């Protein structure tokens, strides 16, 4: 059934079932309301005006049928803005009284979208075209031959060899198809995939495995190549960053994995494109081998939480992961074997599952999705050999279908490096029929049953990658870190490297003296040195702020301001304590 809600933001339709609670229905409505709406002031009424109005929190646990609502009914919604809220109070949750207690129902949909999404949401992304020989109008006119194309235009992407349209182009395409009216009503164009069976189905039968119905079981799944990608390009801000990451393999011959830290920005090579800008790599605790590596994800949760917190202070976030798969070719010239290509595999099913798990753990907040999240911008990069025997990078994401399959525990790895195994139905999971489209020996596209295994290529979304283009006659430092190489990376004991007071003293050298301000500033402007100093827990929060302002190259902060912050840091008691400890270190 559909319920209609009219507010100052317009008319909106929400799909629901009679047994759904009003709270679950309101969760679908919240994304289209004003971002500053105070949910605790949300009031519903079946007629315009205040007569008979009910505070949403008082009826959030009532079902739609309990409230006497029927298909097509309209509710009038009013609320206050949270511009004057008391410090510490939150408008991002709905207070629901239960047995005289207050239950805070979190609203993940109110989490802010990324700045790049907010920016691109405001743009149309139209593709301009020049006046052609078919045009019969003047220079200021426009016709069907020269009018701008929509950002998802298929012919434009084929001519420019762009394999996938960008996420925001895809979003606009769906929005045009979903909301064709004059804006009097709105339906969310996106929805997060969910292949899990509903173990709490209230459709008059016992829960799975004792009972099942068409409402609680997932439908048959037909896998297809995803037409869009959440991120279009991965840009490494400094080639030295990759060289330093690969150095571990060059020294030991063992493989490494690391997390990418950076930001998201516009990518102008495709309409409404997004790129992941990588400025640092952090290697967590891991057990390395020549033919693979092992990371105990649960054991590094706290370690990564601390790194994420420090990275946030630096204006960075975790944007992806990177790992090596390198084998020396034995030619003595530094060449490596090419293992990954179109006739073998690009990612193994185990790597696809790993990528999907990380994408699920790092969802993309999106106000155009019914659930408030939609897929992920988390990327996966592989450092391996190309067909010329050179060390190269390949960048991927896995599709939203891959995320849903992994989330529902429907697939697992297999002995074949390009095939994913389909799990059997159990008491905890229901696995429906899976199909994929393929060309048979006659060149005809047919639907193929995916069981017992299917090619993981159907789950891959390829990205481009590269380094910043040098502007002619202009010297620019694009990264916020002045030095990449020099200070030891964490968890590299296998390479004979360690992070301790002696290493920090060696790194800073004589620059810790006030007379070497420029050198000291460059030494401190190192991601791993900053991480280590933070773990010492010597500097206060203010002193840490001075350090970051002095060390990081941030747009809008002049070098004079950075030097001033450095002087304030040098005079602080925390810094002087650290210098004293370093001077006493043998």
N, C-alpha and C positions, 0 to 999 in steps of 0.2 A: 504494500500500500504506500501511497504518497501523502505526506503532510506538507502544507504550505505555511511558510512563516514570513510575515511582512514586518520589516523594520525600517529604520531610516536608511539602511544600506540597500534596500530594494526587496523584491519578492524572491524567495528561495524555496526550492522543493527538496525534500529529504525523503529518501526511501527508507522504509522500516517494516517491521512485523508487529502484529497486535501484542505479542508477548514481550517486545522490547521495552526497556525502561525509558522514561523521558530523559534521564541523564545520558544514556547512550545515543539517543536521537540528537540531543543538544551538542554532543561532541562532534557530530557531523556538520552542525550549523555554525559552530564557533569560528572556523577558518574564514568565513565570508563576512563576519562582523568586523567592526572597527578594531584594529590591533590594540588600541588602548582601552577597550571595553573592560569594565570591572565586572567580572562574572558574578560576583556576590550581590550585585544590584539587578541582575537579570530578572525581568518580570514578564509573565505570559498572560494573555487574555484572549478569550474567544470573540471579543467585540472591541472596537476602538474605544479608548478612554480608560479610566482607572477603576470603573465599577466591576467587581468580580475578578480583579487581577490577582494572580498568585505568584509569589516569589519562587523562582525556578528551584532553589535549593530545597523547598518544602515538598516538591512533587517529583524530585529527581529519581526517587526509587519506585515510583508508581509506574505500572505498565501502561501502554497506550490504551489497551482495552479497559483498564481500571478507570482511566480518565474519561471514558466514553467517546474517544475520538475515532473517527471513521475515515476511510479513504477519501482524499480530496478536501478534508477540513482545513480551515485556515486559522492560524494563531497569530496574534499581534504581539510583537516583541519590543520592549523598551529596556533601556539600561543607561547607566551613568558612565562617564569616562573616568579613568583612574589617574587623571593628571594631578589631583591634589591628595593622593593617598599618603598615609603616614609612613615614615621611613621604616622599613622592615616588613611592612604589610605586603601581601602579594595579591595581585588580581589574576594570577595564572592558575588558580584552582577554585573549585566550586565547593562551598561548605555545605555538607549534607548532614542534618541531625539524625543520629541513629542511637536509640536508647539513651537519650540525654547526653550523648557524646557528639563531638564534631569530627566527622571523617573528612579529611582533605582529599578530594579526588583530583589527582594531578592531571593537568591538561598539556600533554606534549605538543599539541598543535599551536600553543601560544609561544613556543620557543622561536626565537627570531630566525628568519632565513639568513643565509650568508649574504654579505654586502654585494657580491657579484650577481646573485639572483635578484636582489632588490633592484639593482641597476638595470639588468636586462629585462625585468618585468615591465619596465616603463617604455621599452623600445619596440618598434614594429619590425625592425630588421629587414626592411624591404630591400631587394636587390635592384639597384638602378640599372637602366639600359639606355644606351645612346640612340639618338635619332638614326633610323635606317633608311634605305632606299624605298621602302614601302610606305614611309610616312608622307602624307600629302599636306601637312600643316606647317605653320611657321615655327620659329625657334622656341616660342613660349607655349606652344601647344603640346598636346599629348594624345596618343591613340593606343590601340591594342598592340601595336608593334613596338612601342617604346615605353609603355607604362611599366613601372617597377614590378618585379616578380615577388611573390611571397617567399619568405626565407626557406621554405621546405621544397621549393621547385625542383622536381626530379631531374629535368634536363640540365639545369645549371650544375647540379652536383655531379652528374655523369660527365659533363664536358670538362669539369675541373677536377675529375678523378677523386671526388670526396665520397668515401664509401658509406658513411653514416651521416645523417643530418644531426644537428646539435639538439640538445635536450630542449632548449627554449624554442627552437623552430618546431620541434615535435609537439611541444605544449601548445603553441599557437595554432598549429594545424588541428589538434584535437578540440581546442576551445571553439574554433570556427564551426566544426562539425557538431559539437555537443550543444552549444548555446547559439542557435541561429536566430533567436527572436530579438526584439528591440531592447532587451535588457531588463524586462519586467520580471523575469525569473532567471534562476541560475542553477546549474548542476555542475558539481565538481568533475572536470574532464579526466582526472587521474584517479587510480585506485591501486593500492598495494596488493600484489598477488598473494594469495594464501591457499596452499594446497593441503593444509592439515585438516584432518577430520575433526568435526566439532564434537568433543567428548561431553559437552554439556547441552546437547540438543534437547529442546523442550517441545518436541513435536509428537508427544504421546507414545514414546517407546523407550525401552531401556537403552542406556548409552552403549556405544561400541565397546566390546565386540558382541554383546548380547543382542543388540538391535541396531538398525541403520535405516536411513531414509534418504530421499533425493535431496533434502535440504542440508543434511549434515555431512554427506559424503562429497568429496571433490569430484568434479566432472572429468571425463577423459581429457587428456592433455595432448595437444599437437605442438611439438617444438618447431620453432622457426627462427631464422636469423633475425636478430633485433635490428630494426631499421634506424634507431637513434643511439646516441651514446651520451652519457651524463657528462663526460669530460672528453674533449677532442684532442688534446695535445698535452704532453708532459715536457716542461722546459726546465732543464738543469741550469742553474744560474752560473755555475763555474765548472769547467771541464775537470779542474783539479779535484773536485768533489768525487767524481766517479773514479779517477785515478787512485785516490786515497782509499776508496772502498775496495777496489780490485787489488790493491797492494797486499792485502792479507793473503789472497790466493797466490800471488807472485812469490811471496816469501815462504809460504808453508805448503801450497798445493791443496789446501782444504777449502771447502765451500763456506760462504758466509751469507747471512740474511740480515737485513736492516730495515728500519722504518724511515720513511721519507717525511721530512718536516718542511712546511712552506705555506703558501697561500694559494688562493684561486683568483684568476684575473681573466680579462677579456682575451679572446683569441680571434684576431681579425681575419684569419685565413679561411674562415667559414662563417656564414651568417649566424649571428648570435652565439658564437662559439665561446667555450670556456677552456682555459688551460690551467694545469696544476704547476705552480712555480715552486721548484724544489730548491731549498737553500741549505739544508743540512740532512745528514743521515746519522741515525743512532742505531748501534748494534746491541740488541739485548743479550742476556745470558743465553748461551747456546752450546750444544755439543756438535762439533764439526767433524766431518769425514771427507775423504777424497771424492766419494760418489754420492754425497748427500749431507744432510744435517738434521739435527733434532732440536726442537724448541718446545719446552713444556710451557704451553700458554698460561695455564693457571698460576704457575710459579712466578711469572714475570708481570702479573697484573699490577702489583704494588709498585714495582720498578718503573713500569711504563706510566703509571698514574703520576708519579713524581716528575718524570721527564716531561709529560704532557703539561703539567702545571708550570714548569719553568719555561717551556716553549711558549705557552700562552702569554707569560710575562714579556716574552720577546716579540709578540705579535705573530707567532707561528702556530700551526696546528698540524696534526698528523694527517697527511694526505695520501699515504700509500705505503707499500712495502717493496723491497727490492732484494733479489737473491742471485747468487752466481751459480752457473752450471757450466764449468769450464774444464776442459781436458787438454793438456798440451799435446800438440800433434807430433812431437818428437823430431821436428826438423831442425831444431837449433836456431830458428829465426823468430821465435815468439808466436808462431801461428798456433791455432787451436782447432779442434775438431768442430765440424758443423753437425750438430745433433738435431736441431729443430728446423724443419722446413716443411713444405707442403706435402711431401711424400712420406713424412714420418709423423711428427706431431709438433704442436706449438706449445701447449700446456698439457701436462698429464692430468688425469682425473683427480689425483690427490692435490695437485696445485690449484685446480679449478675449485675444489671444495675449500681449500685454504683461503683462496681469494673471496669466495662467497661468504665464508664465515666472517671475514674482516669487513666486507661490505655490509653485512647484516648488523654487525656491531657498530658501524659508523653510518647510520642512515642519513639520507638527505632530507632536511626539513623543507616541506613544500606546502604552501597554503592552498594550492590547487588540487591537493589530494584529499580524498575523503578521510583518510587516516592521519593526515598531517605530515606524513613522511612518504617519500617515493624513491625507491632504489637507493643509490649511494654514489658519491663522487670519489670513493677510495679507489686508487689505481694499483696495479701490480706490474712490476718491471722485472725482466729477466736479463741477466748479463750472460751471454753465451757466444759461441762462434757463429759467424755468418758463412755464406757459401764461398767467400774469398779467404776463409781461414782467419779472419780478423775478429777481434773482440768487439761485440756490438750489443746494443740494448734493444729489446722488444718490449712494448708497453701494451697492456691489456686491461680490460675490465671484463667481468662476467655478466651475463644478461640478468634481467630481473626474474626470468624463468629459472635460471640457475640458483639465484638467491632463494626462491620459493621451494625448489626441489631440495636444497640442502637444509633449509629451515624445517621442512617436513620430514627430513631424514629418509628421503626416497632413493638417494643414489650413494654409491661408494666407489672406491677405486678398484681397479682390476689389474691383471698382469699385462694387459695390452696398453701401451702408453697413450693411445688415442681414444680408448673406449671407456665409458663410464658404465658401471654395473648397476642394474636396477634392483633395489632391495625387495624382499618379499613382504607381503602383508602380515602384520602381527597383531597382537592384542592392543598395542600402543599406536600403531599406524595403519592407515588404509592406503594402499597404493593402487590408484586407478589405472586404466589402460593408457599407455604412452605411445605416441606415434611421432614420426618425423617425415618430412617431405624430401624425396630424393629423385634423381634422374636414373631411370633404369637403362638397360643396355640398348634400348631403342631411342634414347633421348627424350622419353616422355616422363614428366614429373608425376610421381605416384606417392601415395601415402604408405609408409612402411611401419610395421609394428616395431617398437623400439626394444622390446624384451627379447633376450635377457640383457643386452647391452647396446649402446648407441654411441656414435662419434661425439666427443666433447666439443668439436668445432661448432656445433649448433648453439653452444652456450657462450662462445667467445665474442667479444667486441674489441676489435683492434684499434689502437690509438697511434698517433704519430708522436715523435719525440725529437728533441734537439736542444741546441744551446742558443742564447740570445744572439741576434744578428748585430754585428758591429756597425754603428752609424759612422758614416764617412767623416773623417777629420774631427771626430768627437770622442773624447776619452771619458767613459762613464763607468762607475762602479755600481752594477745593478744589485748585487747581493748586499744584505745588511751586515755581512761579516767581512772584515778586511783580510783576515787570514784563514785559510782552510787547512793547510798542512802545517805540521809542527808539533802540536800538543797531542799526546797519546789519546786514542779513542778508548772508551770504556769496554771492558770485557774482552780485552785482547791479550790475555795472559799467555795464550798459546803462541803468540808472536814474540813473547818476551817483553811485552809492553805492560806498564802499570800506571795507574793514576795515584799519586801520593804527594806529600809535601815536597819531597826531593825533586819529583818530576815538575811540579809547579814552580819551584825555585829555579830549576834549570831553564824552564820556558820563559819566565819573566826576566831572568838574568839581572843585569845592572839597571834595567829599565824601571825597577821598582823605586829607584831614586827619583825625586821630583824633577831633576834636571832633564830627564829623558821622557817628556810628556808624550811626544808624538810616537816614539817607539812603544811606550807603555800602552798607549791607546790602541795601537795595532795588535799588540800581543793579547790584550784583553778582548779584542774583537774576534773571538774564536768560539764557536758553539760549544765545543767540548770543554774548553777551559772555563767558560762561564758555568756550565753544568756542574763541573767539579767544585768550583768556588761556592756554588749554592749549597752543595751537599755538606760542606764544612760547617755550615750553620754558625758562622762567625759574624757576618754582617747583619745589621738590623734591616727592617723593611725599607726605611728611608735610604740607608747606605746601599742597599741592593738597587734601589731606583736610580741613585746617582751612577752606579756602575753601569747599568743598562743604558742610560742616556748617554754616557760617555763612550760606551763601546760600540753601540749599534748605529749603523748608517740608516737613518730614517728620513724619508721625504718630509720636508718642512722644518727639520731640526738642523740649524747651521753648525758648522764646525766650531764656531766660537762658543755656542751654547754647549756643545759636547765637551770642550776644553774646560769651561766653567764648572760643569758637573764633575769632571775628573779632579779638578782642584778641591772641590767640596768633599769628594770621596777620600782624597789623600789626607785631608785634615780630620777625618772622622775617626773615632776611637776604634771602631771595628776593623777598619783597614790597617791602622797602626798595630793592632793586636795581631793581625794576620802576618804583617811584615816581620814582627818580632819573632813569631813562631818560625817563619821561613829562615830568618837569619840564624836561628839556633839549630836548624836542621843540618845534619852533617852532609 
